Amino acid sequence: MALRRDPTARQMRLAVELRRLREAAGLTNRQAADLLGVSTAQVSQIESGVAGVSEKRLRRLAAHYSCADSELIDALAAMATDRTRGWWEEYRGHLPTPFLDLAELEHHATSLREAQFLYIPGPLQTADYARAVYAYRVPELPHEDLELRVQHRMRRKVILEGPAPKPYEAVIHEAALRIMVSHRAAARAQLARVVQLSEADHITVRVIPFDLEDFAGAASAMTYAAGSVPNLDTVVRDGPHGATFIDSEAQLGAFRTLFRKVEAVSLDTTQSRDFIHKLANEL
């Protein structure tokens, strides 16, 4: 099998999970190779994501590692045999890889939760809002690159408005709702769009108002993507150098707690919808 030059985040996640299973079993790379009758180089390639693994070999590894979690094994087998080439592949070679990895993650997630404090969450953005965000980049993007990013962001809406929409919950701080990243009419249209989407049964939008006391959670921005089993959940956080994908159980547990905390202090859905509608009318 040809080696991959640039494994996707999903392929890397499978590799990481196989390495974790081996380490939990207390086996070395050499011992795993001996159990499979392959070279240590092949095991290293599988565990670094540059080589795939068949379902048969994956299940043999899981048995050798004494993994009794059948749901996790089935989920990993599905990842190993997945040959999905989603819409995001059209952008490969045209957009940075994290854009594609995020779209792939959203496609395979069973549900999505977001907490945002300075920006409207990506799947809820209008084209004008997204264009203003990308246009502020330094150095400026060439027009073609900027429009590709806007187009990609708009196509991500399939997770909310496509044939198989995902359960989606967003907690948005009032700051993100009030900051006008573009002109006033665009800001009004953006708020109206959030209200419209929040009326869908599978979409929940909640607001944290400025006047909430004792709130120190503004550093808790995240996208929490639920996997087919909890072990395969992922948190995505934006940073100065791009998106970071987080998947260690300790960190996932911390982010689950953080999301519950920001959710607990937010307005309920009806209050939130009324709150956003009022802001839009004030513009």
N, C-alpha and C positions, 0 to 999 in steps of 0.2 A: 504494500500500500504506500502511495506517495505521501511524503511528509507535508504537513501544512506549513505554509510560510507565515500565516497570520491567523492563528486560531481565534474564533469569536469568543465573547465572554461566556456564552453557553457551553461551548466546547471546553473552555478552561474550567468552568465550574464542575463539569463531569470529571475532569482530570483531578481536580482538587479533592472531590469527594472520594474518589478511588484511593488517593494517597492517604486521606484521613482514615479510611477503613483499614488500610494496611497498617498504619501506625497504631491504630487502636488495638489491632491484633498483636502488636509487638513484633512484627516481622520486618526484616530488612528488605531492601530492594533485591538483593541476591536471593534471599529465600523465596520471595514472590516469583522471581524469574525461574527458579528451580521447580516450583510447584506447577508452573505453566509449561515448562520445557522450552523456554525462550531465553534470549540474552538479557542481561541487565540493561543494555542500551534500549531494548524494546520496551521494557517496563518504564524506564525513564521517559521515553518518548510518549507513552500513554499518559503518564502522570504529569507531563508538562503540556499536554494538549496538542502536541504537534503530530501525533498519530492517533487514529481512531481505535476503537475496540469493538469487536463483535458482541452481540448479545450473549452468545454461547460462552465466549471467553470471560465476559463481565460476570456472568452468573457463576462460573467456575471460581473466579477470584473471590466473589462474595462468600461462596461456600468455604473456601480455604481460610478466609478471614473470619469465619464463624459469625457472620452477620445474620441475625435472625429477624431483622426488620424487613418483612416481605414487601411492604408498601414502598419503602425506600428503594429496595432492589428493583422492583417493577418500574419505579419512576426513573431510576438511573438507566435501566434497559431501554426505556422509551427515549431517553435523551441520546443514547448510543446509536439507536437505529433511526432517529429522526432525520429525514432528508428534506425538510421544509426549506424552500427557497422563497421567502416572503417578499413583499413589495419593496422592503428596504434594500434588497440586493441590487435594485436598479441604481442605487446611489453609491455602491462600492467603487472606490477609486475616484469618486467625486466629492464625497464628504468624509470627514474624519471618522475612524472606526467607531468611537463611542456613540455617535449618532445612530449607527446601525445596531450596535449592541443594545441600546436602550429600546429601540423599536422591537427587536427580537425578544427582549425580556418582557415587554408589555404584551406581546402577542401570546407568549406561553404562560403568563401569569393567570392565576385563577381569580384574583381580585387585586385592586390597587388602592392604596391609601396615601394621601399627600398632606404634608403640612408646609405651608409657604408663608413667608412673612414680608417679602419685599416685591415679589412678582406674582402675577396670576399664574397658576399651574399651567404647564405647557398644553395639556389636552383641552383646556378650557379657553385658550387664547384665540383671538381673531387674527386674521392675516395682518391687519394694520398694526396690531399690538406686537406681534412677533417680529414684523419688519422693523419696527422702531427699536426693539431690543437688540436685534442683530446689527442694525445700522450704527449703534452707539459703540460698537467694538473698535478698539485701537490696536494695531492700525486698521483702517477701514477695509472692509471686504470689497473685492470687485463686485460689480452689480450682479453678475451671473452667479457667483458663489453665495451672495446674500439671498437671492431669490431661490436658490436650491435649498437653503436652510429653511426658508419660510415654507416652501412647498413640502419639504419633509415634515415639518411640524404640523402642517395642516393634514397630512396623510395619517399622522399618528392618531387623529380623531376617530379612526376606525374602531379603536378599542371602546369608544363610547357610543358611536353612531352606526357601526357596521352591523352585519347580519348576526354576529354573536357578541353583543356588548358585554363588557366586564362590569361586575359590581365595583363602583368607584366612590371613594369618599375623600373629600378635600376639606381641610381646615385652613382658612385663609385669614390672615391678620388684616385689620382695617387699613394698615399702612399700605399693603399691596393693592387694596381697592382704591385708595385715594391718590397714589402716585400716578400722575399722568405721563406715561412714557412717550405718548404721542400727543396729538392735538385733542382739544376738548371733545369734538364730535366722535373721535375714535375711542376716547375714554368712555363716553356715554354708551357707545355701541358695545364696548367690551363688557361693561357692567350688565347691560341688557342681555347679552349672550350668556353670562354666568347665571342670571336669573332663569332664563329659558331652559338651559341645560339642567338646572337644579330641580326642575319639575318632573324630570324623568324618574321612573320608579327605581332604576338601578344606580342613580346618581344622588349622592348626598353632599350638600355644601353647607358648611358651618363657619361662622365668623367669630373671631376674637376681637372685640372692640377696644379702642384706645383706653377707655375709662375703666377697664378691668384692673382691679388692685392686685398687688402681690403676684404679678406675672413676670417671670424671669426666663421664659422659655423661648425667646426669640432666636436662639441658636439651634433650635430643634428642627430646622427645615430638612425635609426628607421626602423621598418617594419609597414607599414600602410595598414591594411586589410579593404577593403570596405565591409560593410554588405549589406544585401538585401534592407535596407533602411538606410539613413545616420545616424539615431539615433543609429544604431547597428554597426557602425564602431568601430574598435579597433586598438590601437597602441601597438606594442610589442617592448620593449627595453631590451637589455641584461645588466645585472648588475653583481657585484661580487658574488651574491648569487643566480643567476639564472635569468630567464626571468620575466619581469614585464608586466602585461596586463593592459592597461590604457583605460578607457572608459567614463570618465566624459566629458560632452560636452565642457566645458571650455578648458580642456587639448587637446581634439581632435581638437578644433579650432586652438589652438596654433601650434600643430604639422602639421596641413594642411598648415598653413602659413609658417612654417619652411621648409616644403618640397618644396613649391613653390619657396622659396628663393634659396635653393640649386640647384633646377632644372633650375632656371633662369640664373644662372651664369655658368652652365656646358656647355661643347661643344655640338654641335648638334650631331645627331646620326651618320652621315657619318664621321665627324671629329673624333668622339670618337672611331669608329671602326678602322679607320686608325691609331689613336694614340695607341690603344692596339696592333694592328698588328705590329707596329714599335717597341714597347717595346719587344714583343715576339721575333722579329728578332734580337734584340740586345743581347739576352741571349745566 
